[in-house]
Amino acid sequence: MVQYLQVKVEDIHVLLPALQVHEVTSLEGLITQGEAHVAWREEVLALLDLGQVLGRPCSSKRGFGVVFHCQDDAQVPVMLAVNEVLGLRTPQNRDWRALPPVSSRAQQLLDAVWVEPPNERHSYRLRYPVDLKHPG
């Protein structure tokens, strides 16, 4: 079974493939270079507001960064700014549903929805690999 890191950006729950997550950190105290880059472990990473990538307005309330590898190759990861990190999840195959009608941009980023029992909360699975820097 595949594990995912469940994060929240505003009212959207997103599942990131856990094997592609390198680290979760607080954004507080990290040195940012503008709003687009962050210094992390002697590297400069692209800092992407996951909510903005998903079509929500940019927000300064995103307090956590998830260092995420978007591709299989050895490229430098990106840091995704999120509101909350909810933990590891292991959805069963029977719990996945087809993506409902969404914008073409969302279709390029997401590929399924997990209906989480028992509360029926919907979490959207981020495609992997995915080009977060140039979606759509």
C-alpha positions as CSV (number, residue, x, y, z in Angstrom):
1,M,0.0,0.0,0.0
2,V,1.1,3.5,-0.8
3,Q,1.5,6.1,1.9
4,Y,0.7,9.7,1.5
5,L,1.3,12.8,3.6
6,Q,-2.0,14.6,4.1
7,V,-1.8,18.4,4.1
8,K,-4.3,21.2,4.2
9,V,-4.4,24.5,2.3
10,E,-7.4,26.5,3.3
11,D,-10.3,24.1,2.9
12,I,-8.5,21.7,0.5
13,H,-7.0,18.5,1.7
14,V,-4.2,17.2,-0.5
15,L,-2.3,13.9,-0.4
16,L,1.3,14.0,-1.4
17,P,3.2,10.7,-2.2
18,A,5.1,10.2,1.1
19,L,8.2,8.8,-0.6
20,Q,8.6,12.1,-2.4
21,V,8.5,14.2,0.8
22,H,11.9,14.9,2.1
23,E,11.1,17.0,5.2
24,V,8.4,19.0,6.9
25,T,9.4,22.3,8.6
26,S,8.0,25.5,10.0
27,L,8.3,28.4,7.7
28,E,8.9,30.7,10.7
29,G,12.4,31.9,10.8
30,L,13.4,30.6,7.4
31,I,15.2,33.1,5.2
32,T,13.1,33.9,2.2
33,Q,14.4,35.6,-0.9
34,G,11.3,37.5,-2.1
35,E,8.2,35.4,-2.0
36,A,9.5,32.8,-4.5
37,H,12.5,31.3,-2.9
38,V,13.7,30.1,0.5
39,A,17.0,29.1,2.0
40,W,17.0,25.6,3.2
41,R,20.0,23.4,4.3
42,E,22.5,25.5,2.3
43,E,20.3,25.4,-0.8
44,V,17.9,27.9,-2.4
45,L,14.6,26.2,-3.2
46,A,11.6,27.5,-5.1
47,L,8.9,28.3,-2.5
48,L,5.5,27.6,-3.9
49,D,2.2,28.4,-2.1
50,L,0.3,25.1,-2.7
51,G,-3.0,27.0,-2.3
52,Q,-2.0,29.4,-5.0
53,V,-0.9,26.5,-7.3
54,L,-4.4,25.1,-6.8
55,G,-6.0,28.4,-7.8
56,R,-6.6,29.9,-4.3
57,P,-5.3,33.4,-3.4
58,C,-1.8,33.7,-2.0
59,S,-1.9,33.7,1.8
60,S,0.6,34.6,4.5
61,K,-1.1,32.2,6.9
62,R,0.7,29.2,5.5
63,G,3.0,28.2,8.4
64,F,4.5,25.0,7.2
65,G,6.8,24.0,4.4
66,V,7.0,20.6,2.8
67,V,10.2,19.8,0.9
68,F,8.9,17.8,-2.0
69,H,10.5,16.1,-5.1
70,C,8.1,16.7,-8.0
71,Q,9.9,14.3,-10.4
72,D,11.9,11.0,-10.3
73,D,15.2,12.6,-11.4
74,A,17.7,14.2,-9.1
75,Q,16.5,17.8,-9.5
76,V,16.4,20.1,-6.6
77,P,13.1,19.8,-4.7
78,V,10.6,22.6,-4.1
79,M,9.2,23.7,-0.8
80,L,5.4,23.8,-0.7
81,A,3.8,26.2,1.7
82,V,0.7,24.7,3.4
83,N,-1.6,25.7,6.3
84,E,-1.5,22.3,8.2
85,V,0.3,19.0,8.1
86,L,-2.3,16.3,9.1
87,G,-0.1,13.2,9.0
88,L,0.5,10.0,7.1
89,R,-2.4,8.3,5.5
90,T,-2.7,4.9,3.7
91,P,-5.9,4.9,1.7
92,Q,-7.3,1.5,0.6
93,N,-7.8,1.1,-3.2
94,R,-11.5,0.8,-2.7
95,D,-11.6,4.3,-1.1
96,W,-10.3,6.1,-4.3
97,R,-12.8,7.9,-6.6
98,A,-12.4,9.5,-10.0
99,L,-11.7,13.2,-9.9
100,P,-14.9,15.2,-10.2
101,P,-15.3,17.9,-12.8
102,V,-12.6,20.4,-12.1
103,S,-10.7,23.1,-14.0
104,S,-8.1,22.0,-16.6
105,R,-5.4,23.4,-14.4
106,A,-6.6,21.2,-11.5
107,Q,-6.8,18.2,-13.8
108,Q,-3.1,18.6,-14.6
109,L,-2.2,18.7,-10.9
110,L,-4.6,16.1,-9.4
111,D,-5.6,12.7,-10.4
112,A,-8.0,11.2,-7.9
113,V,-10.0,11.9,-4.7
114,W,-9.9,9.8,-1.5
115,V,-13.2,9.7,0.4
116,E,-11.9,9.3,3.9
117,P,-14.0,7.1,6.2
118,P,-15.8,7.6,8.5
119,N,-16.5,11.4,8.0
120,E,-16.4,11.2,4.2
121,R,-13.8,14.1,4.0
122,H,-12.4,14.5,0.5
123,S,-8.7,14.6,-0.1
124,Y,-7.2,15.2,-3.5
125,R,-4.2,13.2,-4.7
126,L,-1.4,15.2,-6.3
127,R,-0.3,13.7,-9.5
128,Y,3.2,12.2,-9.6
129,P,5.3,13.2,-11.3
130,V,4.0,16.8,-11.6
131,D,5.3,20.1,-12.9
132,L,4.3,22.5,-10.1
133,K,6.3,25.3,-11.5
134,H,4.4,25.5,-14.8
135,P,0.9,24.0,-14.3
136,G,-1.2,24.6,-17.3
